[in-house]
Amino acid sequence: QVQLVESGGGLVQPGESLTLSCVASGFTVSNYAMRWHRQAPGKERELVAHISPSGAIMRADSVRGRATITRDDAKNAVYLQVTNLKPEDTAVYYCNRPADNTWGQGTQVTVSS
C-alpha cells in the first residue's frame, strides 16, 4: 500500500527554521518525482518544491533561497527545510507523488510571534 506520512510541523516564530519530513511506504521514493505543496487558509494549494529521481530540484519563487528539498534514500524519505520563516509561510504542508496524485495527510506549520 502506497502511503506518505508527513511530520515536523508546529508553531515557530518568524525568522526560525523548520524541517518537514515525508516518510514513504509501499514504493521507493528515489524512483519517483516527489513534491511538497502547501495550502494557506483561504488560498489554493501551491507547489513549494520538487525533486526528480535524478535529484534535480525546483523551488517556488515564494520560498527560493529559503527552502531546500532533499531525499534520503536509506530512509525512503523526502524532506523540506525552510529557513527564515515568515507569517505568510503559515499553511498545511503536504507531501505528494505526482505520478499518481498520492498525497499525505499534511502537517500544520504556523509562523507567529
N, C-alpha and C positions, 0 to 999 in steps of 0.2 A: 504494500500500500504506500503510495506516494504521499509524503507529509512534509510540511515545513513548519517549524516551531521557532518563533521569534522570542527574544528576551533582551533585557538590558535597558529597557526604558525606565523612566522615572521623572522626578521633579528635580530640575537643576537650575542654577542661577545663570543669568546672562554672562557670557564670557567663558563658561566652563565647557568641558568636553564630555563626550559620551560615546561609548562603543556599543552598537547593537549587534546581536548575534542571530543567525538563522541556521539552525541545525536541520539538515535534510535526512530523510529516511526513505527507503524504497527505491532510491536511484543514486547515481554518482554525480555530484554537483559539477565535477570537472568536465563532464561530457555535455553540459548544457550551458547556454547563456542564463545568467541569473540577474535579477534586478531588485532594487529597493525602490519602493514608492512611498509616498506619504499623503495623508488626507487631513487637512486642517478643518476645523469646524466651519460648516457653511460653504466649503470650497470643494472643487473636484479633486479627485485623486491625481497626483502628479508624479511623474518619473523623477527619481532623485539620482540614481546611479545604476550603471550596467557593467557587468563583467562578462566577457566572452569566454568560450572554452580555451582559447589561446592565452587568455589573461589580459587582453586589451580592455581598457576601461573607458567609460564615458560618464561625465557628471553634468548635472543640470547647471545652468548659469546661476541659479539661486544659491547653490552650495559650492560652486567651483572655487578652489583654493581653501575650502574649509572641510571638505568631505573626502574620504578615501574609502573605496570599496576594495576588499581583499577576500581571498579564498584560502581556506586551509584544507587541503585535500586529505590529510590524515584524519581530520575531524569531520570531514564531509560537511563543512560549514562555510557560510559566507558572512562577512562582517561589514558593517558600515560605521566608520568613525567620523564624527562631526566635531570640529573644534570651534571655539569662539561662538558658542550657541547664542542665538538671538530669540526674542519672544516670537518672532514670526516663524521660527522653526517648530513651534508647538504644533503637534499633529500626531495621528496614529501612523506608525511606520510599519509597512508591510513588505515581506519578502515574496518574491514572485518568480515562477519559472514560466517564461513566456511561451515556450514550445507548446504547452497545452493549457495555459492560463491557470496554473495551480497557484493558490495563494495560501499564505499563513494566516493566523488569526489576528496578527498585528500586535504591536507593543506601543503604549502611550508614552510620548515624550512631551513634557511640559516645561517650558522655559519661563521662569518668573522669579522676580526678586521678592 
